[in-house]
Amino acid sequence: MTPYSNPNSGISGYEIGSDYIRIRFSSGKIYTYPVSNIGVNHFNNMVELAQKGEGLNSYIMRNSEVKNGYQ
């Protein structure tokens, strides 16, 4: 898993696959967000935010499709 570069975030790492993004939260819990659940636009936005290292936790909390789209 790639470390999330913002140490003040509630996210500690992420993994990007061809059809999912997996997020490890600071609590240690890991959630997988498949494209089939969250849609391509949310997936692309999450990948961009993960790679930038900012805004990903806020994005997840703001968008109910994403917040409830994990497996």
VMD Tcl script that draws the C-alpha trace (Angstrom):
set ca {
  {0.00 0.00 0.00}
  {1.23 3.49 -0.82}
  {1.52 5.79 2.20}
  {-0.83 8.78 2.08}
  {1.38 11.85 2.22}
  {-0.81 13.98 4.49}
  {-0.03 12.95 8.09}
  {-2.94 15.03 9.44}
  {-5.54 13.12 7.44}
  {-7.68 10.25 8.64}
  {-6.09 8.19 5.86}
  {-2.77 6.40 6.16}
  {-2.49 4.59 2.82}
  {-4.06 3.66 -0.48}
  {-3.82 1.12 -3.28}
  {-5.05 1.77 -6.80}
  {-6.19 -1.10 -9.01}
  {-7.65 -1.04 -12.49}
  {-11.22 -1.13 -11.15}
  {-10.93 -0.19 -7.46}
  {-9.23 2.02 -4.94}
  {-8.46 0.61 -1.52}
  {-8.10 3.02 1.40}
  {-6.45 2.31 4.76}
  {-7.77 4.67 7.39}
  {-5.74 5.77 10.41}
  {-7.86 3.42 12.53}
  {-6.30 0.53 10.60}
  {-9.53 -0.35 8.82}
  {-9.22 -0.97 5.08}
  {-12.10 -0.34 2.68}
  {-12.25 -1.18 -1.01}
  {-14.21 1.14 -3.29}
  {-14.94 -0.63 -6.60}
  {-15.70 1.41 -9.70}
  {-18.91 -0.60 -10.08}
  {-20.15 0.83 -6.76}
  {-18.88 4.41 -6.89}
  {-18.79 5.21 -10.62}
  {-15.95 6.25 -12.89}
  {-16.05 9.96 -12.01}
  {-15.73 9.35 -8.27}
  {-13.03 6.75 -8.90}
  {-10.98 9.16 -11.01}
  {-11.40 11.95 -8.45}
  {-10.33 9.66 -5.61}
  {-7.26 8.47 -7.51}
  {-6.24 12.07 -8.19}
  {-6.72 13.11 -4.57}
  {-4.86 10.04 -3.28}
  {-1.89 10.78 -5.50}
  {-1.89 14.46 -4.51}
  {-2.07 13.51 -0.85}
  {-4.80 15.93 0.09}
  {-8.57 16.07 0.29}
  {-9.36 12.36 -0.02}
  {-10.91 11.87 3.42}
  {-13.06 14.99 2.99}
  {-14.13 13.83 -0.47}
  {-15.24 10.46 0.89}
  {-17.21 12.09 3.72}
  {-18.88 14.65 1.41}
  {-20.13 12.18 -1.20}
  {-22.70 9.66 0.01}
  {-22.24 7.48 -3.11}
  {-18.61 7.05 -2.13}
  {-19.09 6.96 1.63}
  {-21.56 4.07 1.27}
  {-19.89 2.46 -1.77}
  {-17.20 0.46 -0.04}
  {-16.92 -3.29 0.31}
}
mol new
graphics top color blue
foreach p $ca { graphics top sphere $p radius 0.5 }
foreach p [lrange $ca 0 end-1] q [lrange $ca 1 end] { graphics top cylinder $p $q radius 0.2 }
display resetview
